[in-house]
């Protein structure tokens, strides 16, 4: 399986689906399902039983996963861009870079 273009902590925009156009920060990435949980996007209602955290139980709103193909990285200038990989000349390691501006993503 190849590496994903989205990592935890990246700022992304949703490019397809019910939440198209919404921006947020990636909180978690699931490589097996190829999905990511984005802060403030794709809320679902989860019915919970009473437990120590929530003694009454009830309905809890939480974020659900969004497929990686529906997300696009947002660079420092706020523009959505594709991500490429190249070898860094100094270290010899693979780094991610913005295909729109060409600058390396930290």
C-alpha positions in Angstrom: 0.0 0.0 0.0 1.4 3.4 -0.9 1.7 6.4 1.4 -1.2 8.8 1.7 -1.0 12.4 0.8 -2.8 13.5 4.0 -1.2 13.4 7.5 -2.5 14.1 11.0 -2.3 17.9 11.6 -2.7 19.0 8.0 -5.2 21.6 7.0 -7.6 20.3 4.4 -10.7 21.2 2.4 -13.4 18.8 1.4 -13.7 18.7 -2.4 -16.7 16.3 -2.8 -19.8 15.1 -1.0 -22.3 16.7 1.4 -19.6 18.8 3.1 -18.0 20.2 0.0 -16.1 23.4 0.6 -15.7 23.0 4.4 -12.2 23.4 5.8 -10.6 21.8 8.9 -7.6 20.2 10.5 -7.0 16.4 10.3 -7.3 14.9 13.8 -6.8 11.2 12.8 -6.0 9.2 9.7 -7.1 5.5 9.2 -4.8 3.9 6.7 -6.8 0.7 6.4 -10.0 2.4 5.6 -8.3 5.3 3.7 -10.3 7.8 5.7 -9.5 10.8 7.9 -11.4 12.5 10.7 -11.5 16.2 10.0 -12.3 18.7 12.8 -15.8 20.2 12.4 -16.7 18.2 9.3 -19.1 15.3 8.9 -20.9 15.2 12.3 -23.0 12.0 13.1 -25.3 11.3 16.0 -24.1 8.3 18.1 -26.5 6.7 20.6 -24.6 5.8 23.8 -25.4 3.8 26.8 -24.8 5.2 30.3 -21.1 4.9 31.3 -18.7 6.7 33.6 -18.0 9.5 31.2 -21.7 10.1 30.4 -23.8 8.8 33.3 -27.2 9.5 31.6 -26.2 8.1 28.2 -28.1 9.6 25.3 -27.2 11.0 21.8 -23.6 12.3 21.3 -22.5 14.3 18.2 -19.1 13.3 16.9 -17.1 13.6 13.7 -17.0 10.6 11.3 -14.4 9.7 8.7 -14.2 11.3 5.3 -12.6 9.4 2.5 -9.0 10.5 1.6 -10.0 11.0 -2.1 -12.5 13.7 -1.0 -9.8 15.8 0.7 -7.3 18.3 -0.7 -4.4 19.8 1.2 -4.5 23.5 1.9 -1.1 25.3 1.8 0.0 28.3 4.0 -1.7 30.8 1.6 -5.1 29.1 2.0 -5.2 27.6 -1.5 -6.0 24.0 -2.2 -3.2 22.1 -3.8 -2.1 18.7 -4.9 0.9 17.1 -3.1 3.9 15.5 -4.6 6.9 13.6 -3.2 10.5 14.2 -4.1 13.9 13.5 -2.6 15.4 16.2 -0.5 18.9 17.1 -1.8 20.4 17.8 1.7 19.0 14.8 3.7 18.3 12.3 0.9 14.8 11.6 2.4 11.5 11.8 0.7 9.6 15.1 1.4 6.1 16.3 0.5 5.8 19.4 -1.6 3.0 21.6 -3.0 2.5 21.1 -6.7 1.0 24.5 -7.1 3.8 26.5 -5.5 6.7 24.0 -5.4 7.5 24.7 -1.8 8.3 21.9 0.7 5.6 21.0 3.3 6.9 20.7 6.8 
